[in-house]
Amino acid sequence: MKSLFVSFRRTLSRLGALCVVGLAFASFGAQPALAHNTLVASVPANGAILTELPNTWSLVFTGEVPLNSASAEVVAADGVRTTLPAPVYGATNKEILFSLPTGLNGSVTGRWRLVGTDGHVITERVSFTVSVSASDTTAAAGILVTEIALTPEPVRFVVRSFGYAALLLVGGMLSTELFIARGVLGARRAREALLIGGAVLTLVPLLQTLIFLDDSRGFGMFGSVFKIFESFDTTAGSMLLLRFFAGGVIFAGIFRASRYGKGLLATPPMLVSAGLYLIALAYTGHSRSMTLPVLGVPADVVHTAAAAVWLGGLVSFVFFVIPALQPSQSFDAFRRFGDVARYAVIALVITGVIQTLRLHGSIITLFTQSHGRWLLLKLVLVALMLKIGDINRRRLLRELPSNGVDFAGRVATLRRASLTEIVNGGLLMLVTSVLVSSSFN
């Protein structure tokens, strides 16, 4: 056993060195992170003073613009807000044209909005003036510009966080049943937790689909319920609905297994649905929208699955395995978890390096851009959790006691040590929830 942990530490050291070398190599490119679709030109331009109002508002972007994802409105100097008609393409599919209403005069503020291929909202304001006199400028200075109503970011953050928590819980419990402690999901508390996790796994993408439709079409959350199949018009919407249907199959499988036997969990429909869920999740994030999606999507699938095995497996071990086993059996299961977690961590580190190199062409952007700083925090938390886990395992598995009383005391210590890791893992999950929507600027 000692040789196993020595080997484990050596593996982590080598992987850590690989991370450093990889990131250092990336810094030689000195290229900025590849960002979302961004505005490069506006006619009228921001701050422009016009003697007459043009018929159209032209917006040019760095990438192609799906017309059905674009919307805009203008606020006139008198505070009247007007939603503009659906745009048309200009000279290329990177340029869109909005027809402007007649009669605009004085200070005009336009707000455009796009929903990216990953489902993230991209919006910006452009202000210009038309035939402005000195008195008009003074009157317009106090105008309150009404923003386009979007689902508040705290709501989005809570929904994402619940989704990640359910994914880790369900994935961790299934991997525990398959590789660590067969039969543990037969306990009532475990079945209830698995059912709740499956329900949340289904509900979260449904809510995200409604938010997406509100963002892209302005239906409102309630109105989007009756327009939900319009999500299939876009890749991001299709992937959100695919997650919803896959989550429903997973929940149905969990419910069936809870009634007729846990062996039904590992059925082909369950495994295929789990794979589709992870693929769809990768398609609604930076893995699909940024550079080299052919590499980013499979790397993200492996990364998420490995996180579920490691973090979710740890939660499952503490709350469902330890209470169900005798003290000596708990440490046997702890050893098996360590073996499984070892490979999960290796997969996490390798795919993490791949994603970092994909998203950040320069190590400088890890410090200068919002996404990079959140990514650095995530890397620190991962390293901290690995160190805590390594210390706990070496301390807890050294010279195991020979009698039941001492074994019970060691199990209590094992539980407390694992809870420390779980708290760190919870922080890691929250940072990930922020990271998926963090911008590259």
Secondary structure, DSSP 4 states (H G I P E B T S, - for coil): -HHHHHHHHHHHHHHHHHHHHHHHHHHTT--PPP-S--EEEEESPTT-EESS--SEEEEEESS---GGG-EEEEE-TTS-EEEPPPPEE-SSTTEEEEEPPTT--EEEEEEEEEE-TTS-EEEEEEEEEES--HHHHHHHTTPPPPPPP---HHHHHHHHHHHHHHHHHHHHHHHIIIII-TTGGGSHHHHHHHHHHHHHHHHHHHHHHHHHHHHHH---HHHHGGGGGGGGGSHHHHHHHHHHHHHHHHHHHHHHHHHH-GGGGG-HHHHHHHHHHHHHHHHTSHHHHSS-HHHHHHHHHHHHHHHIIIIIHHHHIIIIIHHHS-HHHHHHHHHHHHHHHHHHHHHHHHHHHHHHHHH-SSTTHHHHSHHHHHHHHHHHHHHHHHHHHHHHHHHHSSS--SSHHHHHHHHHHHHHHHHHHHHHHHHHHHHHHHHTT----
